[in-house]
């Protein structure tokens, strides 16, 4: 299962305008977005403490999870991430 998940392929369509990935086009892309949402919800639940330390840990976890999402999405976007101007590309 893990080998199939890590196979090269396109999980996201490119954006028509701008930089980055568009919507998912494969089940792996949808699964990645669902896992990201669950991770953010979990971080939110864990950060309910009133201490500053919990807030700093939550910010760090949020940054780590977001960087992982961006890295994976950029490697699995059709045509890669680059600036697009719409129909001219």
Rosetta blueprint (number, residue, H / E / L):
1 X L
2 X H
3 X H
4 X H
5 X H
6 X L
7 X L
8 X L
9 X L
10 X L
11 X L
12 X E
13 X E
14 X E
15 X L
16 X L
17 X E
18 X E
19 X L
20 X L
21 X E
22 X E
23 X E
24 X E
25 X L
26 X L
27 X H
28 X H
29 X H
30 X H
31 X H
32 X H
33 X H
34 X H
35 X H
36 X H
37 X H
38 X H
39 X H
40 X H
41 X H
42 X H
43 X H
44 X H
45 X H
46 X H
47 X L
48 X L
49 X L
50 X L
51 X L
52 X H
53 X H
54 X H
55 X H
56 X H
57 X H
58 X H
59 X H
60 X H
61 X H
62 X H
63 X H
64 X H
65 X H
66 X H
67 X H
68 X H
69 X H
70 X H
71 X H
72 X H
73 X H
74 X H
75 X H
76 X L
77 X E
78 X L
79 X L
80 X L
81 X L
82 X L
83 X L
84 X E
85 X E
86 X L
87 X L
88 X L
89 X L
